[in-house]
Amino acid sequence: MVRRVRVLLLTALALVTGSVMSAAPANAVIGGSRSTYGPWAVRMLVDGKPACTGTAVTARWIISASHCFFEQGQPIADKRISFRVGSLDMRKGTTVRPVPGGRVGSARADMMLIKVPPMKVRPARLATAGVHPGQTVRQYGWGATCTGDENSCQSPVLKQSDLRIVRPDDPRCAGYTAPGGSDFCMEKRSGIPAGGDSGGPVMSIAPHGTETLLGVFDGSDRQEIAEAGEISQQLAWIHSVTRH
């Protein structure tokens, strides 16, 4: 399928293309609110600078978006990557680094599993059932809080926004999802993910500790529509990698 050009959630696309994207439309709303919970949320940095978001799925494995780990089409060296874990305020978290050679990408989705030394975090529960149209979900990330120069307004604290699942054949989702594909499409309810949220968790809305990881964010239009890779479709791959 030929996909139309989309705005990836990686901070200003700097790590992927080396270029600066155009400013989002003036009516785009980042919005959302400050999170009060998210022990599984992980902040990814490259060369010490905020880049993407991820999720701890075990004490030794983080899942994020594959495109976060490439720069101008080339893999980013492990030594340049670090993660802040264990705090909603990334300035107070603990730093962990990838185990050399411990990155495994999915062949069917924009997802990457990254092995790290043991983390003292509460891993996310993985969804075993797929999402459905009309379902409200919650996105988490440390991404941009403004439009335009998104590098200038990365949030130091974890934020969240609520979105609603829409049908993959919704005309607004053209180029983002395809029927039978591995991504699902969402519409904005409160806030929309932006640069720096890429790879972050899409969770079910449930009491703390009982929510499940439904998806991994990988794109949005900064206004109304966002997409994520569906965890339930990748369970066999996740389990095969993380048991080692």
Secondary structure, 3 states (H helix, E strand, C coil): CCCCCCECCCHHHHHHHCCCCCCCCCCCCCCCEECCCCCCEEEEEECCEEEEEEEECCCCEEEECHHHHEECCEECCHHHEEEEECCCECCCCEEECCCCCCEEECCCCCCEEEECCCCCCCCCEECCCCCCCCCEEEEEECCECCCCCHHHHECCECEEEEEEEECCCCHHHECCECCCCCEEEEEEEECCCCCCCCCCEEEECCCCCCCEEEEEEEEECCCCEEEEEEHHHHHHHHHHHHCC
